[in-house]
Amino acid sequence: MPEKLLSALGDGSISISVPGTLWVLLGAFLVFIMVPSIGMLEAGLTRQKNVVHGLMKSLSAASVMMVIFLIIGFGLAFSPSTMAGIIGNPIHYLFGGDPQSAWPTIFTDGSATGGVPLYAYVLFQMMFATVTLALIGAGVSERIKFSAWLLYSLFFSLILYPLVAHLVWSPNGLFATLGTRTGWLDGMGVRDFAGGVVVHAQAGFAGLAITLALGASLKRRATLSSHAPFVKFKKSTVVPSGYEDLAAKEASEKYANNIPLAVIGTALLWFGWFGFNGGSSLEPNLQGVSAALATTVAAAAAGLVSMLMSKAVDGRYDAIMAISGVLGGLVMITPNAGYVDPGASLVLGVLAGVVTFGATKIMEKYLYQIDDPIGGFPVHGVNGVLGSMLVPVFARPDVSGLPVAGLLYGGGTDALVWLGIQTLGIAVVCTLVFFASYAFIKVSSAFVKVRAAFEEEAAGLDLVDHGVYKEEIPAKTVGTLAKESTA
């Protein structure tokens, strides 16, 4: 039951739910674990000379996003005053807003007598925003200059993330209320329980756009000719004249320099995901418990399916495919977690395992010019979109608390209308994020050095951007490349 607690910051009091506050804070702390875990995953799956670069992108994502989100990002995303449901008022919650206020209660039992302190909710949402940016960083490994990454981080933190969060998650957002605004389905709109659209689809499509804008790495270019029905042959996918020897050397270097580190990163992501999905109920209630159970069931099922498929197709129990499957299951269940029962989460997990394996293989064979060694797009982009589209199919009303049941639970025509609304919202978000990110990188390239030069790629961005190098690399080389990288 909500209790009256005197605020430690003043003489007034706010009506808050003590269990809800503890639940949300625990969720925020768990979600933060995901940020360094993403860096560990990238560090394990790329080449050794880019390990620090990957970890630094995750660390900087926290530094940039958290500061901006506190100052104006939360207001842009969740302000009650809105510009046609598209974006909020940046100063409404300036520096976290009023400490004497509580975030409106959004509980399945309909209680309106309490909530969680506004600061707790700001902290919780801040972690989601940070994870989204960190996921984008992992999807653009080994060739984006760190200074350019910081520039994109500012753009994403100030504009893209708050815009998408307001559209989908704010109670007055355009897509959150699309059914009511259009008269198609009163009281309904796009529903995304914990970030299938806002976090994962957005991160997947932003990463894809940046990857395409940067062009393939020298390593990838050197091996394109053996993969090609659809890659013949763009300027951004061939080895430039004079770089043949360097490209051959790059091609001989293997990704996945530290699979144990990637496995540990994945396990920590799985652990953090309990806060990601379970915490999104904002109360330790049936919905939150169901979300936590659904999360782990889907992850386990997807990892098992992907691993078994790799054995059947490739003849080995591929550790990287098992990692991708687990993550794909976690992504698939995220928009559904608080809306589905354990049986549905098992089905969604199996589907995620198949989808992740298939999408990864298609990219490897037919879209090899998309230089994504982490598998960011097949894991987050594909599963984020598909999982979000399936919410109107699997939503069980006695778990979700939503006014419309999913297709499998008798939703009928209303569920079909909801599916149309959901699909429209997802399509607009993914299109917007893709073209905005692509354009930002291309425009920025005219003013700053965004992509590492081929020589810098070969030396590794740990050396070029961060001054970290192996003992066998002469200090003179470090200084020379550092100068060149700032030229």
Buried (B, 14 or more C-beta within 10 A) or exposed (E): EBEEBEBEEEEEEBEBBBBBBEBBBBBBBBBBBBBBBBBBBBBBBBBBBBBBBBBBBBBBBBEBBBEBBBBBBBBBBBBEEBEEBEBBBBBBBBEBBEBBBBBBBBBBEEBEEBBBBBBBBBBBBBBBBBBBBBBBBBBBBBBBBBEBBBBBBEBBBBBBBBBBBBBBBBEBBBBBBBBEBEEBBEEBBBBBBBBBBBBBBBBBBBBBBBBBBBBBBBBBBBBBBEBBEEBEEEEBBBBEEEBEEBBBEBBEEEBBBBEEBBBBBBBBBBBBBBBBBBBBBBBBBBBBBBBBBBBBBBBBBBBBBBBBBBEEEEEEEBBBBBBBBBBBBBBBBBBBBBBBBBEBBBBBBBBBBBBBBBBBBEBBEBBBBBBBBBBBBBBBBBBBBBBBBBBBBBBBBEBBBBEBBBBBBEBEEBBEBBBBBBBBBBEBBBEBBBEBBBEBBBEBBEEEBBBBBBBBBBBBBBBBBBEBBEEEBEEEEBEEBBEBBEE
